Amino acid sequence: MKPLTFISLCTILILSGCASLENSPQRSDNVNTELHALKPYFSANVIKDYNDKKGAAKQEYRDNVVFGRIRAIDLNYTKFVNDITMESKGLSIGTDSAVLLLSAGGALSKVSSTQAIFSQATGALTGIKTSFDKNAYYDQTLFAVISQMQASRAEILATIYNGLGGNVIQYSLLKALIDVEDYYQAGTISHAIMEITKTTGSKKTAADIELKNSAYIKLAVPEKK
């Protein structure tokens, strides 16, 4: 096999490694079609339509708008999580395979110029892999971040459900939409990192207090009278 053809094959392998790895089963429905159907719940007229309704119809409309927006947020959130996990895993697998193939090709070649091509290509791919490995800390903590997003989303969703259990006087559409926005924000990486940082800070403060009040510290450092 010609060197350039072989290298091209390895390049395709990298790309296919990114594209072929699936993080979730195929959906039986069409996400874009469903999102399009949910557009009326994001209309600029929802507040006016809500205010024009009375009694049970008003509460039913509030619930439909809230659930419609939650459903849209969930669909986009699922795609977002799948994308960030697939991107991370796919590049690593594709690059590893390509480096092995290029190394094998270089060993089989008896032409020095060909070996040089394989060597340079392997070095380039290894460089890509090294660059990718520098993000290992992010990769290792990715699922912790996703777990925090899930926890925050569940917490706010419980607040929304509790609110919807009341009437429109107790829980208006405007109040519900504020909580729905919080639900969206809970599914972002920046929010998850802030929550993890806040939790870590609280635990450190509690640990410092416990350490300060420990019997050993009190014996080692007697209190001044």
C-alpha positions in Angstrom: 0.0 0.0 0.0 1.3 3.4 -0.9 2.4 5.6 2.1 0.0 8.4 1.4 -2.9 6.0 0.9 -2.1 4.3 4.1 -1.9 7.7 6.0 -5.2 8.7 4.4 -6.8 5.4 5.8 -5.5 6.3 9.2 -7.0 9.8 9.0 -10.3 8.3 8.0 -10.0 6.0 11.0 -9.6 8.9 13.3 -12.7 10.6 12.0 -14.7 7.4 12.0 -13.6 6.8 15.6 -15.3 10.1 16.5 -18.4 9.5 14.5 -19.1 5.8 15.2 -19.1 5.9 19.0 -22.6 6.1 20.2 -23.4 7.2 23.8 -27.1 6.4 23.7 -29.6 4.2 21.8 -31.3 5.6 18.7 -34.5 7.5 19.5 -37.7 6.2 18.1 -39.0 9.8 17.6 -37.8 12.8 15.7 -36.4 15.4 18.1 -36.6 18.3 15.7 -40.2 17.5 14.8 -41.1 17.5 18.5 -39.2 20.7 19.2 -41.1 22.3 16.4 -44.4 21.2 17.9 -43.4 22.8 21.2 -42.8 26.2 19.7 -46.2 27.6 20.7 -45.2 27.3 24.3 -42.4 29.7 23.7 -44.5 32.3 21.9 -44.3 35.9 23.0 -48.0 35.8 23.6 -48.1 33.2 26.3 -48.3 35.7 29.1 -51.2 37.6 27.4 -53.0 34.3 26.6 -52.5 33.2 30.2 -53.9 36.5 31.6 -56.9 36.3 29.3 -58.0 32.9 30.7 -60.1 32.3 33.8 -60.5 29.6 36.4 -59.5 26.0 35.5 -58.6 27.0 31.9 -56.0 29.4 33.3 -54.4 26.8 35.5 -54.4 24.2 32.7 -52.8 26.6 30.3 -50.1 27.4 32.9 -49.3 23.7 33.3 -49.2 23.1 29.6 -46.7 26.0 29.0 -44.5 24.9 31.8 -44.5 21.2 30.8 -43.9 22.1 27.2 -40.9 24.2 28.0 -39.5 21.5 30.3 -39.8 19.0 27.6 -38.0 21.2 25.1 -35.2 21.8 27.6 -34.9 18.0 28.3 -34.6 17.2 24.6 -31.8 19.8 24.1 -30.1 18.8 27.3 -29.9 15.1 26.3 -28.4 16.0 23.0 -25.9 18.3 24.7 -24.7 15.6 27.1 -24.4 13.0 24.4 -22.4 15.4 22.2 -19.8 16.3 24.9 -19.3 12.7 26.0 -19.1 11.3 22.4 -16.6 14.0 21.4 -14.3 13.1 24.3 -14.4 9.4 23.8 -14.3 9.3 20.0 -11.1 11.2 19.5 -9.1 9.1 21.9 -10.2 5.8 20.3 -9.6 6.9 16.7 -6.2 8.4 17.4 -5.0 5.3 19.4 -6.0 3.1 16.5 -4.3 5.3 13.9 -1.0 5.5 15.8 -0.9 1.7 16.0 -1.5 1.3 12.2 1.1 3.9 11.3 3.7 2.3 13.6 3.0 -1.1 12.0 3.2 0.4 8.5 6.6 2.0 9.3 7.9 -1.3 10.6 6.8 -3.2 7.4 8.3 -0.6 5.0 11.9 -1.1 3.7 12.2 2.2 2.0 13.8 4.9 4.2 11.8 7.7 2.7 8.6 5.8 3.3 9.7 5.2 6.9 10.3 8.9 7.3 6.8 9.6 6.1 5.3 7.1 8.5 7.5 8.4 11.3 6.4 12.0 10.7 2.8 11.1 10.5 3.0 9.0 13.7 4.6 11.9 15.4 1.9 14.2 14.3 -0.9 11.9 15.4 0.9 11.3 18.7 1.1 15.0 19.2 -2.7 15.2 18.7 -3.1 12.4 21.2 -0.8 14.2 23.7 -2.8 17.3 23.3 -5.9 15.4 23.9 -4.5 13.7 27.0 -3.8 17.2 28.4 -7.5 17.4 28.8 -7.6 14.2 30.8 -8.6 16.1 34.0 -11.6 17.4 32.2 -12.5 13.9 30.9 -12.2 12.3 34.3 -14.4 14.9 35.9 -16.9 15.1 33.1 -19.2 12.6 34.6 -19.0 14.3 38.0 -20.1 17.5 36.3 -23.0 15.7 34.5 -24.0 14.1 37.8 -24.1 17.6 39.4 -26.2 18.9 36.5 -28.6 16.0 37.0 -28.9 16.6 40.7 -29.5 20.4 40.3 -32.1 19.8 37.6 -33.9 17.3 39.8 -33.9 19.7 42.7 -35.4 22.5 40.7 -37.9 20.2 38.9 -39.2 19.2 42.3 -39.7 22.9 43.1 -41.7 23.3 39.9 -43.8 20.3 40.6 -44.6 21.5 44.1 -45.6 24.9 42.7 -47.8 23.4 40.0 -49.7 21.6 42.8 -51.0 25.0 43.9 -53.4 27.3 42.1 -52.5 30.2 39.9 -52.7 32.6 42.8 -50.1 30.7 44.7 -48.0 29.8 41.7 -48.5 32.1 38.7 -47.1 31.4 35.2 -44.6 34.2 35.7 -43.2 32.6 38.8 -43.2 29.2 37.1 -41.2 30.6 34.1 -38.6 31.9 36.5 -38.2 28.4 37.9 -38.1 26.9 34.4 -35.2 29.3 33.5 -33.4 28.0 36.7 -34.1 24.5 35.4 -32.4 25.3 32.1 -29.4 26.9 33.9 -29.0 23.9 36.1 -28.2 21.9 33.0 -25.2 24.0 32.1 -21.5 23.2 32.8 -20.8 26.6 34.3 -23.7 26.1 36.8 -22.5 22.6 37.7 -19.0 23.8 38.4 -20.2 26.6 40.6 -22.3 24.1 42.6 -19.4 21.7 42.9 -17.1 24.6 44.1 -19.8 25.8 46.5 -20.2 22.3 48.0 -16.5 21.8 48.2 -16.1 25.1 50.0 -18.8 24.3 52.5 -17.2 20.9 53.2 -13.8 22.5 53.8 -15.3 25.0 56.2 -17.0 22.3 58.1 -13.8 20.2 58.2 -11.8 23.2 59.4 -14.3 23.8 62.3 -14.2 20.1 63.2 -10.4 20.0 63.1 -10.2 23.1 65.2 -12.5 21.6 67.8 -10.9 18.2 67.8 -9.6 16.8 71.1 -6.1 16.3 69.8 -5.7 20.0 68.7 -7.0 21.2 72.0 -4.4 19.1 73.8 -1.6 20.1 71.5 -2.5 23.8 71.7 -4.0 24.7 75.1 -6.5 27.6 75.1 -5.1 30.8 76.4 -6.7 32.0 79.7 
